[in-house]
């Protein structure tokens, strides 16, 4: 095998790893948004750690200032989801 072939295989493996890592991150982020965020909205992040609460406050402040319609839609979705669980 030549060095070029080995480098090509290595770079291909790295690309695949990055794609998998990105997919995992997106999956984790969607899980948080769809599962945890609505509960945090309704309970005002009562179960959150200090750092999570700070980040939640930053996120809600930004959304209420810049995208209030989207924030209201998220809150509405959260209320519906928690009503179904009850």
PyMOL commands that set and color helices and strands:
alter all, ss='L'
color gray80, all
select helices_A, chain A and resi 3-43+50-66+68-85
alter helices_A, ss='H'
color red, helices_A
deselect
rebuild
show_as cartoon
